[in-house]
Amino acid sequence: MILVTTDEIPGRKIVRVMGLVQGSSVRARHIGQDLTAFMKNLTGGEIRPYTKLLAEAREQCLDRMRTEAASMGANAITGVRFSSTDISDGASELIVYGTAVVTE
């Protein structure tokens, strides 16, 4: 499955637009990650548990979006975008969306 952030795919012709597809994930932190984050706020540097948490959420969202697009018969997704929002203290939703298309 081809995923691009652009509306066109270089070297490919879009022959059919299938529609909007999306994938989302709601994730929460846990106390161990918060303690690590607190210490990093004092000393500076990357908060690796949060980096890992977000990377896993992104991959899960992408997988869910790809699955939805494939079930529609698409072989590519254009205009891919990520967005996030806070659900509550310590929990956030990450969503990815785009347009499922069929290319030659």
HELIX and SHEET records of a PDB file:
HELIX    1   1 ILE A   31  THR A   43  1                                  13    
HELIX    2   2 ARG A   48  SER A   71  1                                  24    
SHEET    1   A 4 ILE A   2  LEU A   3  0                                        
SHEET    2   A 4 ALA A  76  SER A  88  1                                        
SHEET    3   A 4 ALA A  91  THR A 103 -1                                        
SHEET    4   A 4 ILE A  14  ALA A  28 -1                                        
END                                                                             
